[in-house]
């Protein structure tokens, strides 16, 4: 059986990556759209053969509760709108998948978890890297001790922010984005540190900087570096920027080897190198459509009544840690978490 999915927000990521991924899904089918642009919604509905009566706008969204074809709602809106649309979706009796970052405050994350709990519906955060073959292989290499004892992780995510593009305009607005490069892409570095160690950091220090007089960064941060200490002794050094030439990488240093995944969090491309005493090996894997994999994972969890691998609590933890990173950067003092 395929579950019916509705996508809320037909922006760049939804239209270019998520909607096309349904063709590779076994347990999930796109059946409905929620959009503020009726023309765009009609065009996409026609392109994907969706019933025109399954198009909603942000006002009549709640009436999706009367549509039995929709089992799951996927929220792909600007960050600060995730909370409202998750809560309304859960109250409409649907399971919710929500894009990262889960929300722009800890309180909003808690409200989202509580709304889904009260409605008896599942909540998953779209952490696609945790469903992607190369990232999973890196976790496996570390767990199997292929690089000895893990000591340090470095991870960097950057790209130039271009507010003349609609998808970057709201990213300059603190109210909509919640923050700058950290909330948007630094979160991938933070996630990588957490899934590569399998631990939660206990101490955080950070620094932030903006290019003076660059109007893109009146409200949100441009560059941020943060360091994490994990209970098992692993350290991590991470950065994110809205000005770097595109980078999305991590490296894990062990006592007997190291691994580099660069790019690590690209939509399509991954390059994995393992260095040990045995030499340097480029590991080639059959890549997967990780958008389809995460969507199907959630459908399977619903069908089998299991907790998803990246539930709301996982999104909440990242938002808590990002708030601690901002606090450490603002105060110049390490924060214990
Ligand atoms: P986008 O601007 O292209 O899409 C956002 C959509 O929300 C647009 O269709 C826009 O019209 C709509 N919208 C509704 N209310 C709005 C408002 N008040 N202001 C602005 N837009 C409004 O952005 P995007 O890059 O597609 O990002 C959407 C979400 O997806 C974000 O939370 C982002 O973090 C996430 N995302 C995740 C990944 C990933 O790899 N997992 C990649 C890109 C984006």
Boltz pocket constraint, residues with backbone or C-beta under 6 A from the ligand:
constraints:
  - pocket:
      binder: B
      contacts: [[A, 9], [A, 10], [A, 11], [A, 12], [A, 13], [A, 14], [A, 36], [A, 75], [A, 76], [A, 77], [A, 78], [A, 79], [A, 81], [A, 99], [A, 100], [A, 101], [A, 126], [A, 128], [A, 166], [A, 167], [A, 168], [A, 170], [A, 176], [A, 183], [A, 184]]
      max_distance: 6.0
